[in-house]
Amino acid sequence: MLHLQIMSNLISFQPDKEDEKNLALLQAFGLSTTQAIRTSLADQVKHLKSNFSISQEAELLAKNQKDLAEIASAREFLSGTPIE
């Protein structure tokens, strides 16, 4: 079991074989256990925020009739086939 001390909060984590393999790989690149976990958490947050931003943008785009018309026009132009 892996125990982490984070701002007076202890987090317990039971790594499976895949987790152990990934942690060992990160450590082989010179990261400590703490650095590996912090880096992984930060990378995951960046990934989720990026996906959320893309999702929000797509939602806004889907609601904007002018943008939808421009997309349809571009698709029609690129495909050579009218889009209905």
Summary of the structure (lengths in Angstrom):
residues: 84
radius of gyration: 22.5
end to end distance: 58.4
largest distance: 63.0
contacts: 160
relative contact order: 0.06
helix: 69%
strand: 12%
